[in-house]
Amino acid sequence: MRISVIGCGYLGAVHAACMAKLGHEVVGIDVDARKISDLSAAKAPFYEPGLEALLEDVQETGRLTFTTDMSAAAGSDVHFICVGTPQKKGENGADMTYVDAATVGLLPHLAAGNLVVGKSTVPVGTAARLASLISEHQPDAHLVWNPEFLREGHAVDDTLHPDRFVYGVSDGSEEHVAVAVLDEVYASPLASGTPRLVTDLPTAELVKTAANSFLATKISFINAMAELCEAAGADVTRLADAIGMDDRIGRKFLHAGIGFGGGCLPKDIRAFMARAGELGADQALTFLREVDAINMRRRTRVVELTRELCGDGLLGKRITVLGAAFKPESDDVRDSPALSIAAQLQLQGAVVTVTDPKALGNAARRFPELQYVQDVETALQNADIVLLLTEWQEYRELDPHVLARTVAAPRILDGRNVLDPAKWRAAGWLYRGLGRP
Ligand code: UDX
């Protein structure tokens, strides 16, 4: 099939490459000329494992091209909308500027029978609004809402082998003409058994925000338990192991630590609350305020704990922060808890050095006032305290005996609870986890 993908960020670039991998002829469109020139040269504009290899692989077939010219969408059978919906400045709601602009820009290029497929995370009701806009211009085109559940760091695999497909169509019916077309797009993963659910438009939109709210709630639940464990002298990691063995609960997303960040969970729960308010259903989501508050408290807690561990205040203390990305295997620093903590410590008079295998460029653009050092050994030299804030594999594997000779004082705060306390203590370190005795 001929496919256009509008928006080539974390979602769209991966989607375009994966659709070409599935055998389709794909054009990726973005307003950012630098991104397009990178992608055209099979270079990923951000760090995502496997993406660059996939780009090289599919570009050799000639099935994948990139352009800034929206008119290149003309002639495609299916148009995916993959642009961002960031949080509005000064408000909780989602900024719909890019989704609206992408749709309006696409209208003149739509032909009868075309499918417009929304993948961006949007406030419920957006799809119905866009559907009527589209039908005014091209009554024989169809809008489908097909939310994307990919995780950064696993984006290629999540796109090629998703847990499920959700198709939201206007009448919610399997017989809707768009269903068969989208089935053809996803023929290969469907053939290997990926389940597919057909719903109406608002349900499909809500599936995405509900899923992300549930995940955020699960993380904040275990972080609330961490607060309690600290007060009671218990260990939240063993608590999570034990409750996670109940398969109604499950161990995934029960890692207590400095909380969630990134370009999705924080802004999605806020936009969801804002939208619920507009719909007169704000009471239903007041618990998400608490989820957000528990999450933000983690960051303050780490700053306080660092002060406590330093003994005599933060002023002039040399702090080394391991990790800047919001999670490992990503260079994304949007709403990164690690960077937010680093910046708060710096504001309170500490001398903060940050290291990260992939995210230093993005981090330096976001917080230029912090000091960034690529090499871990160098970053750790003469540190008064070390904070592990993003659990990259290489930080999990650090040797406490070797490091004890590099730092000024062997003190470590494990913000992700991934180190073995006994091993670090045996090597002479003062070890603190979060929610652990
Ligand atoms: C998330 C959803 O998982 C994905 O389905 C959706 O499409 C987009 O949003 P992503 O933002 O890539 O994906 O990251 P995710 O792996 O969900 O992690 C989010 C944040 O939660 C990270 O900061 C991570 O460190 C944190 N987290 C995750 C925890 O603190 N504890 C956990 O147990 C799990």
Residues whose N, C-alpha, C, O or C-beta is under 5 A from the ligand:
A	BS01	UDX	E148 F149 L150 R151 E152 I219 F253 L254 H255 G259 F260 G261 G262 C264 L265 F326 K327
